[in-house]
């Protein structure tokens, strides 16, 4: 069970493992995680691809997110997931660590010491609302730097490496402003046949709704929103506009508590990045 660092040459193997566990191939997502995070895997003893994977993304010295904890069915319950978890937790030493857990994965994380801090309601569907047209598209590098500066307070850790890649990774990025200052930003990116909304960070729920509507109104693809249940008004709004409840996960943390201000964090870039 030797652990090794994965890179873009392992993209096909990562996608194949995900498909084998009834996830989508998510190649665009995997490629991004291999770029901004640290991916680790264990090669299958039978020589057929990867037996298990895990990704840890480090946000400065304060926060780390664990994701893509996958084990091939034929190697389940052989300790591979736990060994990879121990490895990435050692990499994240000294940081608050968070993750999103399915019902099946939560027992492993609880044994390690993670605790649930909130539920996350994933919605999916065709958005039926109208675009208010009150936010503007981001193209200028100066806009991206303004987003990075704005995000530092709500997120509570340095995720500038992720945010500076938004124009290349996302299909669309928009910013909200008032009185010459940024009051929120958001983006959408394509994951296989779905348009994922995230991140959305804003001063208040009304600005978050404007950003989401301007980003997805009129699009043909189904839209995915990962909404913290601590924003019930946004959960209800999404359902009222055609983006219905799809499944739920648990937001979990290892450490004293999450950095930042959840009241201004409305959707993550993706659950894999927190």
Secondary structure, DSSP 4 states (H G I P E B T S, - for coil): --EEE--GGGHHHHHHHHHHTT----HHHHHHHHHHSEEEEEE-TTSSSEEEEEEEEEETTTEEEEEEEEE-GGGTTSSHHHHHHHHHHHHTTTSEEEEEE-HHHHHHHHHHT-EEEEEEEEEEE---------SEE--SHHHHHHHHHHHHHHH-S--HHHHTTHHHH-SEEEEEEETTEEEEEEEEEEETTEEEEEEEEESSHHHHHHHHHHHHTT-SSEEEEEEETT-HHHHHHHHHTT-EEEEEEEEEEESS--SS-GGGEEE-S-GGG-
